[in-house]
Amino acid sequence: MNSVQIQCTRCKAMFRDRAGRLQDGYSRQCPCCEVVLFFAEDSQHPFIKRAMRNARKVRKELREAEAGRLSAAPEPQAAPRSRSSTGRTRAQGRAE
């Protein structure tokens, strides 16, 4: 889950937005009352604080899951060469 619930500061309606978007300086319009919400790290409103905190948490979990998935992936092996091409080299020039 990479979305965060947001509560409007005016009409108190709940809606969702992606955690990757909810960063300092982001603004979003409430789908119900159409007031513009500004998301800032130093916001004093508890609804904005909660949304920013939850978004940070979700982004951190996504980064950790991605790092775990990358470390658990098997290393790719070199493609096997066919028998006909092993040991053959191209001649540099013609011998006369």
BELNORVEN-V315534 format. One record per residue. N is the residue number from 0. SS is DSSP state (@ for helix, = for strand, . for the rest). OMEGA is omega in degrees with one decimal (none if undefined). D_CENTER is the distance of its C-alpha to the mean C-alpha in Angstrom with 1 decimal. Layout:
n,ss,omega,d_center
N,SS,OMEGA,D_CENTER
N,SS,OMEGA,D_CENTER
This chain:
n,ss,omega,d_center
0,.,-178.9,11.1
1,.,177.6,8.2
2,=,-176.2,11.0
3,=,175.1,13.5
4,=,179.6,17.3
5,=,175.7,19.0
6,=,-178.9,22.8
7,.,-180.0,24.6
8,.,-177.9,26.9
9,.,-174.6,29.7
10,.,177.7,30.0
11,.,177.2,28.1
12,.,178.6,26.4
13,=,173.8,23.1
14,=,-175.5,20.2
15,=,172.4,16.4
16,=,-178.6,13.5
17,=,-178.2,9.7
18,.,179.0,8.7
19,.,179.4,6.4
20,.,-173.9,9.9
21,.,177.8,12.0
22,.,-177.5,12.8
23,.,178.5,16.3
24,.,180.0,18.1
25,=,175.2,16.4
26,=,-176.2,19.1
27,=,178.2,19.3
28,=,177.4,22.5
29,.,-179.7,23.6
30,.,-178.3,24.2
31,.,-174.3,27.5
32,.,176.1,29.3
33,.,173.0,27.4
34,.,-179.9,27.4
35,=,178.1,24.7
36,=,178.2,22.6
37,=,-178.2,21.5
38,=,179.3,18.8
39,.,-179.6,19.8
40,.,-176.5,19.5
41,.,179.4,23.3
42,.,-179.9,24.0
43,.,-177.6,26.9
44,.,-176.0,26.3
45,@,179.4,25.4
46,@,178.9,23.3
47,@,177.7,21.1
48,@,-178.3,21.0
49,@,-179.6,20.0
50,@,179.6,17.1
51,@,179.5,15.8
52,@,179.0,16.4
53,@,178.9,14.8
54,@,176.7,11.5
55,@,-179.6,11.7
56,@,-179.7,12.5
57,@,178.3,9.7
58,@,178.2,7.0
59,@,179.2,9.5
60,@,178.4,10.0
61,@,177.1,6.6
62,@,-179.9,7.2
63,@,178.4,10.7
64,@,178.3,10.4
65,@,178.4,8.8
66,@,177.7,11.6
67,@,179.3,14.1
68,@,179.5,13.4
69,@,-178.6,14.0
70,@,-179.4,17.0
71,@,-178.2,18.5
72,.,178.4,18.4
73,.,-179.9,22.0
74,.,179.9,22.9
75,.,178.8,23.9
76,.,178.0,27.7
77,.,-179.5,29.8
78,.,179.7,31.2
79,.,179.4,34.8
80,.,179.7,37.5
81,.,-178.7,40.3
82,.,-175.6,43.8
83,.,-177.9,45.3
84,.,-179.6,43.1
85,.,177.1,43.4
86,.,178.3,46.1
87,.,174.0,46.8
88,.,-179.2,46.6
89,.,-179.8,47.5
90,.,-179.4,50.9
91,.,179.9,50.9
92,.,-179.8,54.1
93,.,175.4,57.1
94,.,-179.3,60.0
95,.,none,63.3
